[in-house]
Amino acid sequence: MAVRFSLFLLERKAPGPSVEVRVAPWAAVKILDGPASDPHNLTPPDVIELDPEVWLRLACGITTWNEEKAAGHISAVGERDDLSALLPLAAV
């Protein structure tokens, strides 16, 4: 429930179709304005994948994006592979 709610907050904070944030197996959201996926490929141009524990640490401000990225805990593909400006989350 914490993963889903925090991703909901992220989606409200930065709506858009161009970056997909995946926290498997619990949820995925698309955020940030920009180019959406093409009609033949439903995956957006930028994809970020995190484990639930990593995501919750970031969402709560326990660790930073740079710390988790340096530790190899974040898989990010695309030009917008840094969510540090959006984290930690606060209720919007």
C-alpha positions in Angstrom: 0.0 0.0 0.0 2.9 2.4 0.8 4.4 1.9 -2.6 1.2 2.4 -4.5 0.3 5.5 -2.5 3.7 7.1 -2.8 3.7 6.5 -6.6 0.2 8.1 -6.7 1.7 11.1 -5.0 4.6 11.2 -7.5 2.1 11.0 -10.4 0.1 13.9 -9.0 3.3 15.9 -8.4 4.6 15.4 -12.0 1.9 14.3 -14.4 2.7 13.3 -17.9 3.3 10.4 -20.3 7.0 10.3 -20.9 8.8 8.6 -18.0 7.6 5.3 -16.6 8.6 4.6 -13.0 8.3 0.9 -12.1 8.4 -0.5 -8.6 7.8 -4.2 -9.2 5.8 -6.1 -8.3 3.5 -3.4 -6.8 2.9 -0.6 -9.3 4.1 1.5 -12.2 3.2 5.1 -13.2 3.9 7.4 -16.0 5.1 10.9 -15.2 6.6 14.2 -16.6 5.6 16.0 -19.7 7.3 15.2 -22.9 7.1 12.6 -25.6 4.9 9.7 -25.0 5.4 6.2 -26.2 4.7 5.6 -29.9 1.5 3.7 -30.7 3.4 0.5 -31.6 5.5 0.4 -28.4 3.7 1.1 -25.1 6.9 1.7 -23.2 7.8 5.4 -22.9 11.2 6.7 -24.0 12.4 6.8 -20.4 12.0 4.0 -17.9 13.1 3.8 -14.3 13.0 0.6 -12.2 13.5 0.3 -8.5 12.9 -2.3 -5.8 10.2 -1.4 -3.3 12.6 -0.9 -0.5 14.7 1.5 -2.5 11.7 3.4 -3.7 10.3 3.9 -0.2 13.7 5.1 1.1 13.8 7.7 -1.6 10.1 8.7 -1.3 10.6 9.2 2.5 13.9 11.0 2.2 15.9 8.4 4.0 18.4 8.2 1.2 19.1 10.4 -1.9 18.8 9.6 -5.6 22.6 9.9 -6.0 23.3 7.5 -3.1 21.0 4.9 -4.5 22.2 5.3 -8.1 25.9 5.1 -7.0 25.1 1.9 -5.1 23.5 0.4 -8.2 20.0 0.2 -6.8 18.4 2.1 -9.6 18.0 1.0 -13.2 17.3 4.0 -15.4 17.2 4.3 -19.2 16.6 7.5 -21.2 17.4 11.2 -21.0 15.4 11.9 -17.9 16.8 9.2 -15.6 17.1 11.4 -12.5 14.1 12.0 -10.2 16.1 13.8 -7.5 14.2 17.0 -8.0 10.9 15.3 -7.2 12.1 13.5 -4.1 11.4 13.1 -1.2 7.7 13.2 -1.7 5.2 15.3 0.4 1.5 15.1 0.3 0.2 17.4 -2.6 
